Amino acid sequence: MSAPTDTIAAIATPPGRGGVGMVRVSGPAATAICSALTGRLPPPRHARLATFRDADGQPIDQGLCLYFPAPHSFTGQDVVELHGHGGPVVMDMLLARVLTLGARQAAPGEFSQRAFLNDKLDLAQAEAVADLIDAASTAAARAALRSLDGEFSRQIGALSERLIELRVQIEAGLDFPDEELDLLADGRLATDAARLADDLRALVGRADEGRLLREGISVVLAGAPNVGKSSLLNALAEREAAIVTAIPGTTRDVLREYLAIDGLPLHLVDTAGLRDSHDPIEQEGMRRARAEIARADQLLFVTEASAPQPPPPELLAQASALTRVINKIDLTGEPPRTESAGGWTDVYLSVRSGAGLDLLRARIREAAGFAGTEGQFSARRRHVEALRQAAESTTRSAELLATGAGPELAAEELRLAQQALGEITGQVSSDDLLGRIFASFCIGK
C-alpha cells in the first residue's frame, strides 16, 4: 500500500479557546498553499513570523509558519504548520482558507496513517501516538512514549527474526533430505522452538500489563447501605467526591471517579446499597448497581468488621475478581491484613483511620495482574491476542518437532506465528484493520 497523494489539512489543536492554535497541512500542494497564504515559503524547519491572508488579501491572523520538506517530516510528505491564535473562529477561518487553496479536510488519524504508509512509523508506533495523547497517568504516558520510540516493535522484530531462522532450518531439512546433516533429526530445533514460545509468553505478560496502562480497569464498590462504600471511594480518590451521611441509602445513583493507583488507571464506581426496599427510586439505583457489577473487571464487596457478611452468591457468580473489604476495624480493634477466603480475598481496613488502604491498593493491582514494571511499553488488546496466537502456534511447532511427526505442520505453525507478529507492526495487515485503527484517532493526528 502507498500513501494517497492528495493534500490534507486539519486543526491539530484541541477544540476551544487557547493562546495558540495550529493548522497542519500535508501533501504535494502544502508549499503552494503556504506561499499563497503568507506570501512566501519559510526555510525548512525554521519558524517564520507571517501574516495569514484571505483571498482578498485581508489578514486572517498573524503567527508562525513552519515547513518540513519530504521525506523528513512526520508524514513523509511536504508538511506545513500554521501556528496562530487559538480562538475557534480564527482557526476555522484559517482552515477554510487552506481548504479553498486546494487541500481537503483530513479524516481522523489520517496524518498518522500517512506516516505509517510512508514507512515513517510502523503500526504499533502509530497506535502509540494516540495512546500518548489519551494517556490517563504518568506511567501510561511514559509507556506510550517507549512504544512510539520503537521499544515494543524492536522486541517484536527480534522474535520475528528467530521465527524466520527456525523456519529456514526446517524448510532446508524438508527440501534437502539427503544431506549428511539431518536438520529435522536434530533436537536443537525443538529446543529452540520451545524457548521461543517461552519468550513469546513472557512478552504476552508484559503486553497485557501495557494494555492495562492504556485501558485501565473498572472497579465497582458494592454492599449493603452504610457500610462505608462512599467513604472508601473518597479515600481512594483522595477527595470528597461522594456525599457521606449516617442516613442509609444516601447513594442512589452510580457515581464514577477516575484515578490511578501506582500508575494503573482506575475507573472506580460507587453504587447504591443493596437491600430490600419498596422505594422505586432506590430500586432503580440497585438495578443500575447490578448492571455495573456485571460489567466490572473487579468487585469490591464492602462489609463491616463487627458483623462481616459473605458476598451474595449472585455476586460470586458475576464477578471475575472479587475482594471482600471488611471495613471499620477501628471499632473492633483488629489489625489490617489480607487473607485468602476461598472464592475471594479479604482485606481488613479502616477507611476512617486509613489503616489497610495500602493493602487494598496492592490487592487491586495484584488482581489486575499489574506489577508496575519499569520500562513498560504501551500495548493494545489486539497486540496481546496476536502475541498469544504466536505463542500457541510456536508451542505446537515445538511439540511437533520434539515428536518428529509432521515437520511440514511444524513449519506451517511457525508461519502462522510469524504472520500474527506481523499484524502487530503492520507488516501483515488489511485495509479493514487499518481503517478501524486510524478511525479511533483524533482529527489532526
N, C-alpha and C positions, 0 to 999 in steps of 0.2 A: 504494500500500500504506500502511496505517496501523498504528501500534504496537498490540499487544494491550493490553487494559485491565484484565487481572488483575494481582495483586500478586506480585512475585517476591522471593526472598531467597537469599543465599548468603554463605558465609565468603569474604571478599575478600583475606585474607592467606594466605601460603603454609602448607602443612601442616607440623606440627611444633610445637616449643615456642619461645616468644619472649616478650619483655617485653610486647608489645601485639598483640592480635588484633582483627579488625574484621568485623562482620556488616553487609552492605549490604542495604537494603530499598528497592524501587522499585514505585510503583503507587498507586492511589487509597486503599488501606487502610493505607498506610505510617504516616499520622499517628495513626490509631486504634490501630495495633499499638504505636506508641511510647508513647502515653498509657496503654495497658493494661499495658505492661511497666515503665514508670518512674513512672507517676502523673500526669505532665503533659508537654506538648509544649514543647520549648525555643524561644526566639525564633529566627527564621530566621537561619541562618549564624552562630550563636553556640554555642560549646561549653558544655555544662552538665554538671556532675557529677551522676550519677544512680546509683541502685541498681536493678539489673535483677532482677525478681522472677518466680517461677514462678506457677502457677495458684493455689497455696495461700498466696501472699504471702511465701513464704520467699525469701531473697536467693539469686540465682544468682552474681552478681558485682557489682562496683562499677566504674564507668568513666565515660566521656564519651559524651554523646548529641548529635548534630548533625542539624539539619533544614534541607533545601533545598527550598523550595516550587517547584512547577511554575509557569512553564516554565523557571525559572532554575536548572536542575540539569543534571547530566551526561546523564541520560536524557531530560530534558524533562518528566518526571513528578515527583510528590512523591517525594523520596528521604530516607531516614533512615539515618544511620550510627551503629552502636553499637560503641564502642571499649572493649574490656575487656582482661583479662589474656590473654596469648597461649598458654595451655595448651590442648591439643586437647580435653580433656574439658570445660573451661569453654566453649570455642567451640561444641562440639557441643550442650551443654545450652542455650546461648543461641539457637542456630539452631533447635533443636527447639521451644523456646517460641515463637519467631516464627512457625514453621510452624503450630502449633496455633492461633495467633491469626488465621489467615486467609491467610497467604502460601503460595506453593508454591516448591519448590526450583528455582532458576534453572538453565537449561541453559548449557553453555559458550558464552561470548560474548554472552549474552542482554542484558546491560546495554548493551554497545556496540551491539548490534543495535537496541535501542530508541532509543538516541541517534541512530542513522542514520535510522530510520523517522520520528523526530520532527524531522528536519532540524537536529539539533544538530551532526552531523558528516556529511560525505559519505563514500562508501565507501573512498576512498583514505585519508582521515584515520582512519576506524575501523580499518582494517588497520594503520595506523601505531601505534595503541595497542598492539597485540600485538607489533609489531616493536620498540617501545621496551622492552617487558618482556623480550623474548627477545634483546636486543642482546648480541653477544658481544665488542664492543670499544667504546672511547670514540667512535670515528668513527661506528660503526653507531648508537649511541645518539643522537648529535647529528643524524645524518641522519634518524632516525625522528622526532625532535622537530621538525625542519623540516617534514616531511610532515604531522605532526599539527597544526602551526601553519598548514597550508594552502598551503605554497610550491608543492608539486607540483600541487595542484588548481588554483591560480591560473594556472599555466602551461598546464595542460590547458584551462582556461576561455578563456584568451586565444586559443589556437589554434582552439577551437570557434567563437569569435566570427568569426574570419577565414574559417572554412569557411562559416558562415552567410552572411556578406556575399557571398562568391563565388556561393553557391547562389542568393541573391536576384537577383544580376545576371544569371545565366544563365537563371533562370526568367522574369525580366522580358523578356529577349530572345526567349524561346520564346513567351510569352503575348502580346507586343505586337510582332509582326514588322514592322508597317507604320509604326512610329515613325521619325522622321528619324534618330535616333541608333541605329545598329545596334550594339548591345552585343556581339553574337556575333562581329561582324567586327573588333572592337577587340582588337588583340594584347595589350593590357594584362591581359586576363583570363587568358590562357595564362601570361604572365609572373608574375602574382600567384600562380597555382596552383603554378608551378614553385618559386617562393620559399617558399611554404608547405610544399611537400614537402621542401625542403631543411631547413627549420626543424624539421619533424617528425622527419627522420632524425637531426638533431643531438640532439633530445630522446631519441631511442631510445638513443643512446650514453650519455647521462647516466643514463637509467633503468636501463640494463644495468649500469652501474657501481654504482648504488644497489642493484640486485639482488645483486650480488656482496657488498656490505657486509652485506646481510641473510643470505644463504645461505652465503657463504664458498665455498671450493673445496677439493677433495680432491687432495692431492699425495702420490704414492706413491714411496718410495725402493726401488729395485731394483738388482740387480747380483750379482756373484759374492760368495762369503763373504770376509770380512776385508779388504774394500776401504774400509771406513770409513762404512758406512751408518748404523749405530747412533751412531757418534761425531758424524756430521753431524746426526742428529736431536737429540742432546743440545746441540749448538752452536746450532742454530736455536731450540730450546726454552729455551735458557739455563738448563738444569738437568740433573741426571743422571737422565734418565727411563729410559734403556735401559742394560742391563748391557753393558760393553765389556771384552772379553778378547782375547788374542792367539790364542785357540783358534778355528779356523774353525767356523762353524755354531753360534755361541753363540745367535743369534736363530733360534728355530724356530717361533714363532707370530707373529701380527700384533700390532704394538704401535702404539697411537694416541696422538697428542698434539695438543691444541688450543691454538693460539696465534694471534697477529695480527702481520702484517708491515706496518708503516706504515698500520694501520687495516684491512687486508684480513684477514678471518678465515680461518684455515687449518686444515684437518683433515689433519695430517701423519701418514703411515702408514709405519712401518718393517716390512720383510718379511724372510722367510728368504732366505739366499743361494741363488742359482740355480746348480746344478751337478749332475753325475751322481752319484747316491747310491742305495744299496740299503737305506738305513736307512728303515724305514716311517714313523718319526716325522718325519724330515727330508723325506721325500716328501710327507707331508701338509702340512707347513709350506710347501713350494714350491707345492702345489696352491692353498693359501689365498693365497699371494703372487700367483699368476697371476689369481686371481679379483679381488683388489684392483686389480691393474693394469688389468684390463678395465673396471673402474668408475671409474678415476681421471680427473679433469679434466686433471691434469698428471702426467707421469712424469719422475722424476729418476733416470737410469741412472748409477750411480756406478762409476768405474773408477780404476785407479792411473796416475799420471803416468809411471812407469817403463816400463809396458807397456800403454798405453791400448787397451781393447777397443772395437770398434764395437758399437752396440746390436744385439742379435739381430733378424733380420728379423721374427719374430713380434711383438716389442715395437713395432717401427716400424709394423706393420700395426694394432696395437691402440690405441696412444697418440694422442690428439688433439693434444697438445702435449708434445714430448719434449725434454729437456735432458740432455746428457751432462755429468756432473760429473766432471772429471778431478782427483782428489784427490792429496794428498801431494806437491805441487810443492816443499815444503820439502826433499825428498830429492833432487830433480833440479835445483834452482836456477832453475827457470823463474819468470817473473813472473806474477802473477794477471792474467787477461784474459778477455774474452769474444770468441768467434769464431763466425762462421756456418759450418756444416759440411753444407751441402746439405739433407738432410731433418730436421736438428735443429740445436741451438745448443750449442756447447761453452763451459763455464765452468771455467777453471783456478783451483784454490784449494788451500788447506791448512787442513783442519779443525783440526789441531794448533796452528798459529800464528794462525789466524783470518784470514789473508790471502785476500782474494777472496770472503769470505762476503757482503760488501755487494753484490758483483756478482751473486751468486746470488739474493739477495733482490730486486734490481732486475729480474732475469730472470723470476722468478716473477710479479712484479707486471705486467711487460710482457706475458708470455704470457697472463695472465688478462684483459688489456685494462683494467687498473685504474691510473688516473692519480692517484688521491687528490685529486680536485678539491675546492677549498674551496667551501663552500655546497652540498655534495651532499645530496640528499634520498633517503629510503628508497623502494624500489620492489620489486615482485614480478615473477615470471616472466610472470604474466598481463598485467601492465601493459606489459611490453616487447613481448609479442606483439600486444597491441591497438594500440600505437603503430606497430609495423611494418605492420600491416594498414592503418592510417590513412595512413601514408606511401606505401605501394604504391598505394592507391586514388587518392590525390591526384596521384601521378605519372602514373597512367593518364589521369586527368582533364586534366592539363596537356597531355599528348600529343594527346589528342582535340581539345582547344581549339586547339592550335597548327596542326593539320592542317585544322581547320574541319569535320571529319567527326564526325557524331553528337553534337551538343550535348546531346541527351537522355541519351545514355550518360555524357557528362561530368558532368551534374548527378546522375545516379544514383551514379556513383563518389564524388562528394563527400558524398552522403547516407550511403553505406556508411562513409566515413571519419569522419563525424560520429557515426555510431552506435558505431563502435569506440571513439572517445574517451569517449562517454557510458558505456560499460561500465566504464571505469576509475573514474569518480567515482560510479557508481550511478544516473546519470540514465536509463540503459538497463540493466536487469538482470532476471534471472529468479529465481524462488523457489529453484530448484535451486542457482544460483550463490551466492545469499546464504546458503543453508544450509551449503554447503561452506566458505565463508569464515569464518563465525562459529563453526562447529563446531571450528575449529582454535584458538580462543581458550581461555584458562584459565577455570575456574569463578570467578565473582565479577567478571569483566570483561565 
